[in-house]
Amino acid sequence: MLSGQVYSAVDQDLLRELGETKEIIHRYNALPPSAESERLAILKGLLGNIGDDQIIINQPFYCDYGKQIRVGKRFFANFNFTVLDEAPVSIGDDCFIGPNVSIYTACHSTDPAERNCRREWAEPVTIGDSVWIGGSVTILPGVHIGNNVTIGAGSVVTKDIPDGSVAVGNPCRVIH
């Protein structure tokens, strides 16, 4: 899965890991907002790496594995942040994620026979430093978003976005 090769989405080891992560996410999402230290402790154990203690992910938060997610310093994600981290998801320093944002790394065949066999592959997503992602944005597998980028609300990011850009739309396009 991590190598980008086709894998079975119904592999028993993967299903076990997904189940374990769901239990952790359930505990995280059940905590009151005032339980900041408990929330941070769960995130430190769940995520692959966090840059510092200035990380806030508002509940509810969802991910598949957690350990493939790396966030930098001073990270904020609003409610309903969803990350399907079958491949690495790397987010830089000083990034802010609006509500209802989804990041996907899992890919599925357009061939129904292949898809019905539950075969998938995954492509990493990379987000640079000082990025603002507006509400209800979807970021698709394999995308690289550069440094100092703003992605407008409601965008569907299907291709790489270069440094210093403002990009919006479906599909997301650089406008500045």
Sequence and secondary structure as in RCSB ss.txt:
>XXXX:A:sequence
MLSGQVYSAVDQDLLRELGETKEIIHRYNALPPSAESERLAILKGLLGNIGDDQIIINQPFYCDYGKQIRVGKRF
FANFNFTVLDEAPVSIGDDCFIGPNVSIYTACHSTDPAERNCRREWAEPVTIGDSVWIGGSVTILPGVHIGNNVT
IGAGSVVTKDIPDGSVAVGNPCRVIH
>XXXX:A:secstr
 TTS  EETT HHHHHHHHHHHHHHHHHHHS TT HHHHHHHHHHHSSEESSS EEE SSEEES STTEEE SSE
EE SSEEEE SS EEE TT EE TT EEE EEE SSHHHHHTTEEEE  EEE SS EE TT EE TT EE SS E
E TT EE S B TT EEETTTTEE  
